[in-house]
Amino acid sequence: MHEAAVAQVDELRASLGQAFVPRGGRSSRVFDPARRAALDAWIGALLPGDEHWPPAAITHAADHVDATAHAAPPLRPLLLAAVDALDALAAARHG
């Protein structure tokens, strides 16, 4: 089991390392509207910004995550499952 997990992490790391994400992409290619809204909310909560740093929402962080998922297909199932799990957790806690 451990060897399989390590192999999967190595494959994902290699895929991510080969994914070139140009600046400026502003369209969702991987995340459907519901998942995109959940991703935007999660990133906004994770990186709300302060007097020294802008909030993630205005930095287009979710666009970069989506573009990375598009450029690195092996990451897609993991990222989609993570957004689904976060959305389910938020719904369970906050309705």
N, C-alpha and C positions, 0 to 999 in steps of 0.2 A: 504494500500500500504506500509506504513512504517513498519508495523509488518511483512509483507512478506519479505521485504528487510533485516530486522534484523534477521529473521529466516534463510535466505540464508547465510548471513555473519556468523552466528553461526555454520551452517552446514559446511561451507568452513573452518572455523577456526578449528573445530573439526577434519575434514579430514586432514588438514595440520598437526595438532598436532600428528596424528597417523601415518604419513608417515615417514618411516625410509628410508633415502637415504644414502647408503654406499658411501664412497669415491672411486673415481677411475673409475666410469662408463663413458665411452667416446663414446657412440653411441646414436643416436636419436631414440627414441621409440615412441614419441608422435608427434613431429614436422616433417612434410615432408621437403624435401630439400629447397623449397622456403621459408617456414616459418622459418626454421632453419637459413637460411641466413639473414632474416630480424631480427630475435632475436639476432644473433651474432652482427649485425650492431648496433642495438639499445643498447645493453649492452655495446658495445665498445664505443659508443658515450656518454652514461650515465656515465661510469666509465673509462675514458681514461688513468688514471694513471698519475703519476708525478715523481719527483725525490725521493719521499718517499714511493710511493705505486705502485705496478705493474698494468698495464692495465688489465681490466677484461678479455680481449681476451686470455691472457696467464694463467689466473687462472681457466679456464674452467667453468666459471659461467653459460654459456648457457647449458653445460652438466648437471649442478646441477638443473637448472630450468626444463630441460626435464625429469630428473630422478624424480624430485618432482611431476611433472605432471603425470608421469607414476604411481608413488606410491599412489597418491591421485586422483582417477578418478573424483570426483566432481569438482576438479579444472580445469580439461582439457578444458571444453567449455569456461570458463572464460579466460584462458590463450591464447587459440587459437584465440578467438575473439579479445583479446587485441593486439596480434601480427598482426592480420589482419588489425585492426584499425590503428595501428602505421605505417604499411606498406602503407596503403592507404593515410594517412596523409603525409608521406614522398614523395610518388609519386605525390600527388597534389601540394606540395610545391616545389619539386625539379625535377619533371619529371621522 
